[in-house]
Structure formats: C-alpha cells, structure tokens
C-alpha cells in the first residue's frame, strides 16, 4: 500500500491556536493534500495534549473543571482549523477514553518487559515547560532557559521508564536510518544521549490529578510527555492500524529531543516499527520579535484569514519561510505577498484568461512548454516517493510558481487581444497551461484552485492527459480581495 501517515504535535489547549501552531498544521495539511493528489492512502493526524499541571492551572483560573475547559478549547481549535482549510483525518484528544485505555495497555506491556520501575526523582521542574531539567541544562541561578524563570527543586516518588537501556538501540536506529532525522543535527542528538538517564513518567496524585492513571498504581498519574507522545500510536483505531508507522512527523525545534530520543525508545521497548522521518521546523517571530502575550504581538491566524484568505497564509508560511529555519512574519510583507503575488500573478492571470476566452474564443491547444509541467511533475513525484518534505516545498517555490510568470509572459509577448491570426491558439495554449499549473497548485492554494479545477482531476493524472483546458465560466474571477 502506498501510504502516508502525517502527524503534527498535539497542541496544549491552554490558549487559542496562534501562528506557531497554525504553521505546523498548515505544512502538514499541505503535505496531506500533496499525498492525496498522488493517490497515497493518507492519514493526517492532529489534536490536543490536554493533561498536566499547566492545563489544570489555566482551567482553575477560568473557574472551570479541566475537562469542561478542554472541551471548549477543543472547539476553538477545530473551528480555527476549519477556517484555515485544514483537512485532518482525525483529531485526537488525550482525554479521549480510547487514548487513555491504550496508554494504560502500552504501560502494562512495557512493564511486563521490565522497563518500568518505581524510584525517586530529584529534579528541577519548570511548570511552563512541564518538564524536569538537569542542572547543566539550566541558566545560572537555576533558571529555565526557555521561560527565564526560576525552576523548582523537587524530590518525588515516581515511576521510571528504563530509557538508558535503549541508548545502543537508538544509535543503531539512527545509523541504519540516516533519513530519519531531517533538518536535525545527528551530532546534537548523539551528544544529548551520551549520558542518557531513565525517564520519570509518573507523578503522585497528591501533586497532579488531571492525567491518566497508572494502571498498576492508583496513586500515580502518567507524566504528560509519555501520555502525549503515545497519541500518534493510539489514534489509529482498528481499520487504521495499517497506517502504522508514521511516515512524516513534523515538530518545532523545541520538542525535537522528545521525538528523536524518547519516542523511538518507547516504541523499541514495545517492539513497534519506528517512524520513517522526523522533520524539525524553526520558530516564527513577528516583525523580528518573539511572539508573546506581554508584547501584544501574538498573531491570530483566524483574523488573518478573515481579512486576507486562508490561501495567503498558507502560501506565505510555505513559500516565504525556509522550512527547517527560523523565519519572520511581518504584516507588511504579508500584505505585499497577497496583493502582488497571489492577486497580481495568479488571480490576475485567471482574470486575464477568462476575459480573453470570452471576448476572442479559444482553440483546444497544448501549451508549447507543456514539458515544463511534466518535468515538475516528475520532480515532485520523486520527492513524494522519498518523503522529502524539503524537496516538495522546493519544487513548489522554485519550479511551480515560476510557471505562473511564464504564462503571464507568453500573453504579454503574443498579445492575443490584438486580434492576431493566432489569437485563439494562444488563448487555448494559455488555458491549457493554466489548467495544469492550477492542478499542481491544488495543495498550496486549495481555495483558489477549487474555483478553477472543478472536475475531479488530480496531479497524478498529468502524465496521462496533457490536453485539458481551463474553461472559464465567467468573465470575471474575483478570487481574493485586495487589501489596502
Ligand atoms: N504539547 C506539546 C507537544 C506534544 S507532541 C506529542 C507542545 N505543545 S505546544 O502547543 O507548546 O507546541 C506545539 C508546537 O508548536 C511545537 O512544535 C512548537 O515548536 C510549535 N510552536 C510554538 N510556537 C512557535 C513559534 N513561534 N513558531 C513556530 N512554531 C512554534 O509542545
């Protein structure tokens, strides 16, 4: 089975979705759409990481029970993803009964193998990160490097996962699968596991109640990361189990360690096949500054798509931010991209062609440069087959978008509006080119292309039939609103 199982991290529902969560989700959605276009069985998973102290605290601040609070937040997230045209196949919530049961089963299984034991944990805990740090990870004065706040020193009874036992197995896995870590330095991961310690995976109920109960000890609940990472496994119910293992896992650079080290070790411990790739992406700043509530520069993706379009946000995040690197979101740059590239190049071409076709007619012709479309197709197919996300994004930015300019240039050169002998041929050619370019653009501009490609054609049809034309039904296509 040609399949693609794509995951995003599951987000903490302590606040509404912001540009950072939208970023990963949009890239995952774009990829899911690409794979569907190539007829892969595709399963795109996203969802929420609902347990833990942080959520319990925010719920209390809102005078709500944790479950009621996360139920409301789940609606917010689902609503946001709908507005952003996110086509997930399943939305997992870690408070789902099914997830809880499977986490407990998984724990029982690895306990049977002797991988879980009761011990005492001494550590430095950051509430913001929901994790313990060792002293060497902290800044001077026992300060969390991310939140810049003093951490708490705690000694607690805890169950441990024998992570240290899996160091050699992890090294073997990385060596045998050099394509696993993408946009991630293997040296850094190797350094981080040099002195691999066992992992605390539970908390006594006296400290935390909002979590999954440890199946063999009623006095403990599962520590959030162990619970959260398992979502990728628990989400595949009965008939979806064929999708296992994940093919593309997308994560921000801050949570690479959990996914590159703990997650595979958990799976090795339970004899499960391991994920094919793990892609790290960078952090987005807003006008060069870190997004934060106190700076008041948190970008609300819903406001953006309501004012511009969901295509614009997707186009900007995918083609203007180097995937794997940090990037910046500036409203001025965003507006220019919307007005100049999406309206100026793409939508304007649709309008020019619609008007020409209605005024002068057209003949069924093939674009003289249709080879370019085929080349792009084969390049894209190659990257799809090798699950090369960087490659797929590169094909879109470097090969597909320039085709739009090619057609605009062809029109400028041939000037079919001058009523030349070949006007109908040129218009037909451009309609043929525009159909194929729009077909290729379906995953990147799902909204606009849904107005152009109204039949069931998919990208994978390109080598079979190059003769399709775009037949504009109207003279005017106002695809996007210009924003002043
Ligand atoms: N709940 C955990 C993930 C568990 S996955 C088993 C978590 N949640 S989070 O909501 O804090 O972050 C989710 C994702 O959003 C992370 O991949 C993080 O990198 C990403 N982003 C958060 N802020 C971001 C930016 N400013 N820019 C880009 N992505 C960022 O971590």
Boltz pocket constraint, residues with backbone or C-beta under 6 A from the ligand:
constraints:
  - pocket:
      binder: B
      contacts: [[A, 8], [A, 9], [A, 10], [A, 11], [A, 12], [A, 19], [A, 20], [A, 21], [A, 23], [A, 24], [A, 49], [A, 225], [A, 228], [A, 229], [A, 230], [A, 231], [A, 250], [A, 251], [A, 252], [A, 253], [A, 254], [A, 255], [A, 281], [A, 282], [A, 283], [A, 284], [A, 285], [A, 291]]
      max_distance: 6.0
